[in-house]
Amino acid sequence: MRRAGYAGIFGVLVLFSFCAFAWGGEVERMFEESLRNNDPETNRATLQRIIDLDPDSAYGHFSKGWFLAQDGNYKRAIAEYQWALKMRPQFGEARHNLATAYFHLGMWPDSIREYTEVLRQHPEWDDTYLNLGSAHFMAQQPLDSVKAWGRALDLNPRLSLAHYYLGLAYDQLERKIEARHHYLHFLESEPSEPEYASYIEIAKRRQAAIWVEEGRKES
């Protein structure tokens, strides 16, 4: 199973589709199967089946929250994720999705708090660092964004979107050479996902503009 991309305000925020824990019997088997499955439609059907089988378990609340978030009903999704966390406080994927729901509602401090807690439990989750950086950026904390996105790249050097984000942050901080460096890294990775088209255009425009600006300073 892959982590599913979810369109954010200025990037692709990761909304975990499933979790890595399971409780007994058929539900456990289904979740373990979904962890190995990359087909979105099959996994949607699996989540629905889990709701049908065990709606009041932590898995059931997580699954209901996932569907609500997919429909843009973030307030109700938050309530479901909170129920899942009451039942299992170490449920990292539920907390990650809770943070993402807060993000979509513009509740930056809540989003930052929950992403930070996820990373306290799971410091190896590069996608969560990516989203934490986005939350800091939206909260007008670009230096914290740089730290989070840099850590995401440390954990996963192939995470090309982090280079685009770092370009934005350094651009805002007026550190133009570093901004251009990261825009170029993003473009050289040749991202092919359709949702990246606008980011590619921005990166091309900004890295070219910075090159001209720096050239004028040197002349």
Secondary structure, DSSP 8 states (H G I E B T S, - for coil): ---EEEE-SSSEEEE--S-S---SHHHHHHHHHHHT---HHHHHHHHHHHHHH-TTSHHHHHHHHHHHHHTT-HHHHHHHHHHHHHH-TT-HHHHHHHHHHHHHTT-HHHHHHHHHHHHHH-TT-HHHHHHHHHHHHHTT-HHHHHHHHHHHHHH-TT-HHHHHHHHHHHHHTT-HHHHHHHHHHHHHT----GGGHHHHHHHHHHHHHHHHHHHHHH-
